Amino acid sequence: MSDPIRYAAAACQTDMPNPLDRDQMYGNTARMLAMIDAAVAGSAPFLPVRLVVFPEFAHAAPVYPTVAELLERLAVPIPNEHTDRLHGKAREHGIYIQSGSMIEHDARWPGVVFNTTCLIGPEGILYKYRKVNPWIPYEVHSSPHDLAGYDEPLFPVADTPIGRIGCAICYDWLFPEAIRQLAANGAEVLVRVSAYMDPWGATEPMNWWTIVNRCRALENTAFVVAANQGASLRHYPPYSWPGGSQIVDFDGRLLADASPGPGERIVVAPIDITALRHERGTRSGHAMLAHLRTEAYPVYSCHLYPPAAPPGVVECSFEHNLNQIQAGKIVLSDYVTRNILNTKLL
């Protein structure tokens, strides 16, 4: 029998100023390295930390409204000095680190920026995840889904000594299909790298943050490690950021929960991969991944968003996103109308 896989994960929420250029990113990464040391040291007498997760925009946020400005001032290729420094820390402690996200440019896709996070282990970068569902209309980075000829996996999963790990970013988690695809690709630990702001964040009366984290965990029989921005309004205007970073088990139980509110927090909880694999292997009830009637949902065979774009590359912008959203609503309305007519014919 193989040894049990059980360790602690740490969700590290940050409260740092938004970098305005690439040079200022250096200080954010330095603070993240210090937080990794703190997370590892704090848990050392108990269950050792093997996975550390940071929030969306921990390295840099899209503080400029246009792609051109982001490319000029903030976008970086990957790998870069920040991923190299995290790699060194992963080797030092023998851990896996889900980086905070950064604005990425890739020479294969000129005129485009991505919102990207990396899983980094002692062996280097295991995957690069580019946000599939940007928070439109405001976010002007591109979804890889929308790029003609994009040939890399949209939802990569890394098979590591601490389990199979997959990640999605913030608004992605409002789409159950995105997280279901990660689970279908084998993910046992679902990582949420997030900058989830008030009033939808970790506080009542809505508290979408907790609702979504727990639902995605239980419907996919997976652990969720969710790091949220804890930046104050003065650091991340025009929104305030409620933090509330969480770790949830595969039955939707909250294992760790940072108190809501701005500020740095590190929350730690056990991840028991052996127990999860046992449950997935033996359950017949509530085995939602095995119960999925995929062909029952014809809406997924209908192309909704983005609607067909004109030939050539259209630069992503707030106005372009608004137009695309409106066009997508028209496509959806046509789909609904057709189905109502078909139902009446019966």
C-alpha positions in Angstrom: 0.0 0.0 0.0 1.3 3.4 -0.9 1.9 6.0 1.8 -1.0 8.3 2.6 -0.9 11.8 1.0 -1.8 14.3 3.7 -0.4 17.7 4.1 -1.4 21.3 4.9 -2.3 24.0 2.3 -2.0 27.7 3.0 -4.2 30.3 1.4 -2.3 33.6 1.6 -4.2 36.8 1.0 -2.3 40.0 0.3 -2.8 43.7 0.9 -0.3 45.5 -1.3 -0.5 48.6 -3.6 -1.1 48.0 -7.3 2.1 48.2 -9.3 2.0 50.9 -11.9 4.9 49.5 -13.9 7.1 46.4 -14.1 9.7 47.6 -11.7 7.1 48.0 -8.9 6.1 44.3 -9.3 9.4 43.3 -7.7 8.3 44.5 -4.2 5.0 42.5 -4.4 6.9 39.3 -5.3 9.3 39.9 -2.4 6.4 40.2 0.0 5.0 37.0 -1.3 8.3 35.2 -0.7 8.2 36.4 2.9 4.7 35.1 3.3 5.7 31.7 2.0 8.4 31.5 4.7 5.9 32.5 7.3 3.3 29.9 6.2 5.9 27.1 6.2 7.4 28.1 9.5 4.0 28.5 11.2 2.8 25.1 10.3 6.2 23.3 10.7 5.4 21.8 14.2 2.1 20.5 13.0 1.1 19.3 9.5 3.8 20.6 7.1 2.6 23.0 4.4 3.1 21.6 0.9 0.8 23.9 -1.1 0.7 27.7 -1.0 -1.8 29.8 -2.9 -1.9 33.5 -3.6 -4.8 35.7 -4.9 -5.5 37.1 -8.3 -3.4 40.3 -9.1 -1.0 39.6 -6.2 1.8 40.4 -8.7 0.0 43.0 -10.8 -3.5 44.1 -11.6 -4.8 45.5 -14.9 -4.8 49.1 -13.6 -4.9 50.6 -17.2 -8.0 50.6 -19.3 -6.5 49.7 -22.6 -4.5 46.8 -23.9 -1.9 49.1 -25.4 -1.1 50.6 -22.0 -1.0 47.2 -20.3 1.5 46.0 -23.0 3.6 49.1 -22.5 3.8 49.2 -18.7 2.9 46.0 -17.0 2.7 42.9 -19.2 5.5 40.4 -18.9 6.4 37.1 -20.6 6.3 33.8 -18.7 8.7 32.5 -17.4 10.2 35.7 -15.9 12.1 36.9 -12.8 9.0 36.5 -10.6 8.3 32.9 -11.6 12.1 32.2 -11.2 12.1 33.6 -7.6 9.0 31.5 -6.7 10.7 28.5 -8.3 13.7 29.1 -6.0 11.4 29.2 -2.9 9.6 26.0 -4.0 12.9 24.2 -4.2 14.0 25.6 -0.9 11.0 24.3 1.0 10.0 21.4 -1.3 6.5 22.9 -1.8 4.1 23.8 -4.6 3.1 27.4 -5.2 0.1 28.8 -7.1 1.4 32.2 -8.0 -0.7 35.3 -7.8 -1.8 36.3 -11.3 0.1 38.8 -13.5 -0.6 40.4 -16.9 1.1 38.3 -19.5 2.1 38.9 -23.1 3.1 36.1 -25.5 4.9 36.7 -28.8 2.6 34.1 -30.4 -0.4 36.4 -29.7 0.6 40.0 -30.6 -1.7 42.7 -29.4 -3.2 40.5 -26.7 -2.7 40.3 -22.9 -3.7 37.4 -20.6 -4.5 37.2 -16.9 -2.2 34.4 -16.0 -1.2 32.3 -12.9 1.3 29.5 -12.7 1.6 26.4 -10.6 5.3 26.2 -9.6 7.0 23.3 -7.9 10.6 22.2 -7.1 10.7 21.0 -10.7 9.7 24.4 -12.2 6.5 25.6 -13.8 4.0 22.8 -14.1 1.3 24.7 -15.9 0.3 28.2 -16.9 -3.4 29.0 -16.5 -4.9 31.9 -18.5 -8.2 33.2 -17.3 -10.9 31.7 -19.6 -13.7 34.0 -18.3 -12.5 37.6 -17.9 -14.7 39.8 -15.7 -16.4 41.6 -18.6 -17.0 44.3 -19.6 -14.2 45.8 -17.4 -11.4 43.4 -17.9 -9.7 43.8 -21.3 -7.4 40.9 -21.2 -8.3 38.1 -23.7 -9.8 34.7 -23.1 -7.6 32.1 -24.8 -11.0 30.5 -25.8 -11.7 33.4 -28.1 -8.4 33.3 -30.1 -8.6 31.5 -33.4 -6.0 28.8 -33.6 -5.3 28.6 -29.8 -4.0 25.1 -29.3 -3.0 24.9 -25.6 -5.2 23.2 -23.0 -7.7 25.7 -21.5 -7.9 23.8 -18.2 -4.6 22.2 -17.5 -4.2 19.9 -14.5 -0.8 18.9 -12.9 -0.2 15.4 -11.6 2.1 16.1 -8.6 3.3 14.1 -5.5 0.7 16.0 -3.5 -2.2 15.2 -5.8 -3.6 16.4 -9.0 -4.0 20.2 -9.0 -6.0 22.5 -11.2 -6.7 26.2 -11.0 -9.2 28.8 -12.3 -9.3 32.5 -11.7 -12.0 34.5 -9.9 -14.9 35.0 -12.3 -14.2 31.6 -13.8 -15.8 30.1 -10.7 -19.2 31.6 -11.5 -19.3 29.2 -14.4 -19.8 25.6 -12.9 -18.7 24.2 -16.3 -15.2 25.6 -15.9 -14.6 23.9 -12.6 -16.4 20.7 -13.7 -13.9 20.5 -16.7 -11.0 20.8 -14.3 -12.4 17.9 -12.2 -13.1 15.9 -15.4 -9.4 16.5 -16.3 -8.5 14.8 -13.0 -8.2 17.7 -10.5 -8.4 16.7 -6.9 -7.4 20.1 -5.5 -9.2 23.0 -7.1 -7.3 26.2 -6.6 -9.1 29.6 -6.7 -6.9 32.6 -7.4 -9.3 35.5 -6.8 -9.8 39.2 -6.4 -13.5 39.1 -5.4 -14.7 42.5 -4.3 -17.5 43.9 -2.2 -20.5 43.7 -2.3 -20.3 40.2 -3.8 -17.4 39.0 -1.6 -17.1 37.2 1.7 -19.7 39.1 3.6 -23.5 39.0 4.0 -26.1 39.5 2.7 -24.8 37.9 -0.5 -21.5 36.2 0.3 -21.1 34.7 -3.2 -17.6 33.8 -2.2 -18.4 31.2 0.4 -21.5 29.9 -1.5 -19.5 29.3 -4.7 -16.4 27.8 -3.0 -18.6 25.3 -1.1 -20.8 24.4 -4.1 -17.8 23.8 -6.4 -16.2 21.5 -3.8 -19.2 19.3 -3.1 -20.4 19.0 -6.7 -17.0 17.9 -7.9 -15.9 15.9 -4.8 -12.7 17.9 -4.5 -10.8 20.1 -2.1 -10.9 23.9 -2.8 -8.1 26.2 -1.7 -9.3 29.7 -2.3 -7.1 32.8 -1.8 -8.8 36.2 -2.1 -7.5 39.7 -2.3 -7.4 41.5 1.0 -6.4 44.8 -0.4 -7.9 47.9 1.1 -9.7 50.5 -1.0 -6.7 52.8 -1.0 -4.6 50.0 -2.6 -7.1 48.7 -5.2 -9.6 51.4 -6.1 -12.4 51.6 -7.2 -13.3 48.5 -5.1 -12.7 47.3 -1.6 -11.7 43.7 -1.2 -13.0 41.6 1.6 -10.5 38.8 1.8 -12.1 35.8 3.6 -9.7 33.2 2.1 -10.9 29.7 2.6 -10.1 26.0 2.4 -13.0 23.6 1.8 -13.1 19.8 1.9 -14.8 17.6 -0.7 -18.1 17.5 1.2 -18.3 21.3 1.3 -17.1 21.7 4.9 -15.2 24.9 5.7 -11.8 23.7 7.1 -10.3 27.2 7.3 -11.8 30.7 6.9 -10.1 34.0 7.3 -12.2 36.7 8.9 -13.6 39.0 6.3 -12.0 42.4 5.9 -8.9 43.9 4.3 -5.4 42.9 5.4 -2.9 40.1 5.1 -4.0 36.7 6.3 -2.6 33.2 6.1 -5.1 30.4 6.7 -4.0 26.7 6.9 -5.9 23.5 6.7 -5.3 19.8 6.0 -5.6 18.3 2.6 -6.1 14.5 2.7 -5.8 13.2 -0.9 -5.9 9.6 0.3 -9.3 10.2 1.9 -10.6 12.0 -1.2 -9.5 9.1 -3.5 -11.2 6.6 -1.2 -14.4 8.6 -1.3 -14.3 9.0 -5.1 -13.6 5.3 -5.5 -16.3 3.9 -3.2 -19.2 6.4 -3.3 -22.2 5.6 -5.4 -24.4 8.3 -4.0 -23.5 12.0 -4.6 -20.9 10.9 -7.2 -21.8 13.8 -9.4 -18.9 13.4 -11.8 -20.1 9.9 -12.6 -23.8 10.9 -12.6 -23.4 13.6 -15.3 -25.8 13.3 -18.2 -23.8 15.4 -20.6 -26.1 15.0 -23.6 -29.1 16.3 -21.6 -27.9 19.9 -22.0 -28.1 20.9 -25.6 -27.4 24.5 -24.8 -23.7 23.6 -24.7 -23.8 22.6 -28.4 -25.0 26.1 -29.3 -22.3 28.8 -29.7 -23.3 31.7 -27.4 -20.3 33.8 -26.5 -18.4 35.4 -28.0 -20.6 36.0 -31.0 -18.9 35.8 -34.4 -16.3 38.6 -34.7 -15.2 40.3 -38.0 -12.0 38.9 -39.6 -8.8 40.0 -38.1 -7.8 40.8 -34.5 -10.1 43.2 -32.7 -8.5 44.9 -29.7 -10.3 44.1 -26.5 -11.8 47.1 -24.9 -14.6 48.1 -22.5 -16.8 49.2 -25.4 -16.0 46.1 -27.5 -16.9 43.9 -24.5 -20.3 45.7 -24.1 -21.1 45.1 -27.8 -20.1 41.5 -27.5 -22.3 41.0 -24.4 -25.3 42.6 -26.2 -24.8 40.4 -29.2 -24.5 37.3 -27.0 -27.8 38.2 -25.4 -29.4 38.3 -28.8 -28.1 34.9 -29.7 -29.4 33.5 -26.4 -32.8 35.1 -27.0 -33.0 33.5 -30.4 -32.1 30.1 -28.8 -34.8 30.5 -26.2 -37.4 31.5 -28.8 -36.6 28.5 -31.0 -36.9 26.1 -28.0 -40.3 27.7 -27.0 -41.6 27.2 -30.5 -40.4 23.6 -30.6 -42.0 22.9 -27.3 -45.4 24.4 -28.5 -45.2 22.1 -31.6 -45.2 19.1 -29.3 
